[in-house]
């Protein structure tokens, strides 16, 4: 069994890692350093590329599916 404190440490570590990287990216003011800018590049949004026709709908679909699963999972203890 995984102790509760390990999940808490993992969440804090993930949030702190994001906060550190995003703060550095915002402080240096260079284009392309933030998470949002990287996601746009990975999905082919900036600069525009042909694979965005597939990558953006897949990304949006995965986010929607995650929320559709996660909310009832947490609120109603389903699955």
Secondary structure, DSSP 8 states (H G I E B T S, - for coil): ---HHHHHHHHHHHHHHHHHHHHHHHHH--TT-SHHHHHHHHTTTTTT-TTHHHHHHHHHHHHHHHHHHHHHHHHH---
